[in-house]
Amino acid sequence: MSLVILDRDGVINYDSDAYIKSADEWKAIPGSLEAVAQLNRSGYRVVIASNQSGVGRGLFDLAALEAIHEKMYRALARVNAHVDAVFYCPHRPEDHCRCRKPEPGMLHDIARRFSVRLSGVPLVGDARRDIEAARRVGARPILVLSGKGRHTLLKNRLFLRGVEVHANLAVAVDALLAQRASR
């Protein structure tokens, strides 16, 4: 089984410094849903790993988070795409939990749930914490410039040395599938 792990905000949908707090605020980045469909057709299982500290901060509740995910599932279904699971951390950074990226707990949970080793598994994100979490478990970090990605690249050039960088999820998926086909 091939697995790809995606961050949500800034990778699949537009991000906001004020958080995505409702289904109305969730808007897909052009091409991202089709990129997930492309992964599905190519035999990849697609899992989302997302920090959602807005829950812990009291900005929205779990029902609102579920409504956001339902909107995402419906949007994916319209392009014949799906995600196999959504993992999220509802904690604030100051809670110092093991599941909030860059900590590896959420990724270890994914590995257990899908009975896979994470070595070499692509993890696509737009923030330093995504790249750091991927490195901690031996996954293959991929930075996209959508969301906070441009800022991440500008502030972390040395840290990102050797990390694949792509404009957005659609371009990252094209590159991933091209690399797979050339093996």
C-alpha positions as CSV (number, residue, x, y, z in Angstrom):
1,M,0.0,0.0,0.0
2,S,1.2,3.5,-0.9
3,L,0.4,6.3,1.5
4,V,0.6,10.1,1.2
5,I,0.1,12.4,4.2
6,L,-1.2,15.9,3.6
7,D,-1.5,18.9,5.9
8,R,-5.0,20.5,5.4
9,D,-4.9,24.3,5.7
10,G,-2.6,25.8,3.1
11,V,-2.3,22.6,1.2
12,I,-5.9,21.4,0.3
13,N,-7.7,24.6,1.3
14,Y,-6.8,28.2,1.7
15,D,-5.4,29.1,5.1
16,S,-6.2,32.0,7.4
17,D,-4.3,33.6,10.2
18,A,-7.7,33.9,11.9
19,Y,-8.2,30.1,11.5
20,I,-10.7,28.3,9.4
21,K,-13.5,28.3,11.9
22,S,-16.6,27.2,9.9
23,A,-17.6,25.3,6.8
24,D,-18.3,28.7,5.1
25,E,-14.7,29.7,5.5
26,W,-13.3,26.5,4.0
27,K,-12.4,27.1,0.3
28,A,-10.4,24.6,-1.7
29,I,-7.2,25.7,-3.4
30,P,-7.6,25.4,-7.2
31,G,-6.4,22.0,-8.4
32,S,-6.0,20.5,-4.9
33,L,-9.1,18.3,-5.0
34,E,-8.2,17.0,-8.4
35,A,-4.7,16.3,-7.1
36,V,-6.2,14.1,-4.4
37,A,-8.3,12.3,-7.1
38,Q,-5.1,11.8,-9.1
39,L,-3.5,10.2,-6.0
40,N,-6.5,8.0,-5.5
41,R,-6.5,6.8,-9.1
42,S,-2.8,6.0,-8.8
43,G,-3.4,3.7,-5.9
44,Y,-2.4,6.0,-3.0
45,R,-4.2,6.1,0.3
46,V,-4.5,9.8,1.3
47,V,-4.5,10.8,4.9
48,I,-4.7,14.3,6.4
49,A,-2.6,15.2,9.4
50,S,-3.7,18.7,10.7
51,N,-3.0,20.8,13.7
52,Q,-6.4,22.4,14.7
53,S,-5.5,24.5,17.7
54,G,-8.5,26.7,17.1
55,V,-10.5,24.0,19.0
56,G,-8.2,24.2,22.0
57,R,-8.3,28.0,21.8
58,G,-12.2,27.9,21.9
59,L,-12.5,29.6,18.5
60,F,-14.6,26.7,17.2
61,D,-15.8,23.4,18.5
62,L,-15.6,19.8,17.3
63,A,-19.0,20.1,15.6
64,A,-17.7,23.0,13.6
65,L,-14.6,21.0,12.7
66,E,-16.7,18.1,11.6
67,A,-18.8,20.4,9.5
68,I,-15.7,21.7,7.8
69,H,-14.5,18.1,7.1
70,E,-18.0,17.2,5.8
71,K,-17.8,20.1,3.3
72,M,-14.3,18.9,2.3
73,Y,-15.6,15.3,1.8
74,R,-18.4,16.5,-0.4
75,A,-16.1,18.7,-2.5
76,L,-13.7,15.8,-2.9
77,A,-16.6,13.5,-3.9
78,R,-17.6,15.9,-6.7
79,V,-14.3,15.2,-8.4
80,N,-14.3,11.5,-7.6
81,A,-11.8,11.8,-4.8
82,H,-11.6,10.9,-1.2
83,V,-9.3,10.9,1.8
84,D,-8.9,7.7,3.8
85,A,-8.7,9.4,7.2
86,V,-8.4,12.7,8.9
87,F,-6.2,13.0,11.9
88,Y,-6.0,16.2,13.8
89,C,-4.6,17.7,17.0
90,P,-7.0,20.0,18.8
91,H,-4.4,21.2,21.3
92,R,-2.7,24.6,21.7
93,P,1.1,24.8,21.3
94,E,1.4,25.6,25.1
95,D,-0.3,22.3,25.9
96,H,2.9,20.5,24.9
97,C,1.1,17.4,23.6
98,R,2.7,14.6,21.6
99,C,0.2,14.8,18.7
100,R,0.8,18.5,17.6
101,K,3.2,18.8,14.7
102,P,6.2,19.0,14.8
103,E,5.8,16.3,17.5
104,P,5.5,12.9,15.8
105,G,2.5,11.5,17.8
106,M,-0.1,12.1,15.1
107,L,2.1,10.5,12.5
108,H,2.8,7.5,14.7
109,D,-1.0,7.1,15.1
110,I,-1.3,7.1,11.3
111,A,1.4,4.4,11.0
112,R,-0.4,2.2,13.5
113,R,-3.8,2.7,12.0
114,F,-2.6,1.8,8.5
115,S,0.0,-0.7,9.6
116,V,2.8,1.0,7.6
117,R,6.3,2.2,8.2
118,L,6.6,5.9,7.5
119,S,10.1,5.7,6.1
120,G,9.9,7.5,2.7
121,V,6.2,8.3,2.9
122,P,5.5,11.6,1.3
123,L,4.2,14.3,3.7
124,V,3.1,17.5,2.0
125,G,2.9,20.6,4.1
126,D,3.3,24.4,4.0
127,A,4.9,25.0,7.4
128,R,8.2,24.2,9.0
129,R,6.4,22.1,11.6
130,D,5.2,19.8,8.8
131,I,8.7,19.3,7.5
132,E,10.1,18.8,10.9
133,A,7.4,16.2,11.8
134,A,8.2,14.4,8.5
135,R,11.9,14.3,9.3
136,R,11.3,13.0,12.8
137,V,9.6,9.9,11.5
138,G,11.7,9.3,8.4
139,A,9.0,10.4,6.0
140,R,9.7,12.3,2.8
141,P,9.1,16.0,3.4
142,I,7.6,18.1,0.6
143,L,7.0,21.8,1.0
144,V,4.3,23.6,-1.1
145,L,4.4,27.3,-1.5
146,S,0.6,27.7,-1.2
147,G,-0.7,28.7,2.3
148,K,2.2,29.7,4.5
149,G,4.7,28.0,2.2
150,R,6.4,31.1,0.7
151,H,6.9,32.5,4.1
152,T,8.2,29.2,5.4
153,L,10.7,29.0,2.5
154,L,12.0,32.6,3.1
155,K,12.5,32.1,6.8
156,N,13.9,28.6,6.8
157,R,16.2,28.2,3.7
158,L,19.0,26.3,5.6
159,F,16.5,24.1,7.4
160,L,14.8,23.2,4.1
161,R,18.0,22.2,2.3
162,G,17.3,19.0,0.5
163,V,13.5,19.3,0.8
164,E,11.4,19.2,-2.4
165,V,9.6,22.4,-3.0
166,H,6.6,22.8,-5.3
167,A,4.1,25.6,-6.1
168,N,1.1,23.8,-4.8
169,L,-0.4,20.3,-4.2
170,A,-1.3,19.8,-7.9
171,V,2.4,20.4,-8.9
172,A,3.7,18.2,-6.0
173,V,1.4,15.3,-7.0
174,D,2.5,15.6,-10.7
175,A,6.1,15.4,-9.6
176,L,5.5,12.5,-7.2
177,L,3.7,10.5,-9.8
178,A,6.3,11.2,-12.5
179,Q,9.0,10.1,-10.1
180,R,7.1,6.9,-9.4
181,A,6.6,6.2,-13.1
182,S,10.3,6.6,-13.8
183,R,11.3,3.9,-11.3
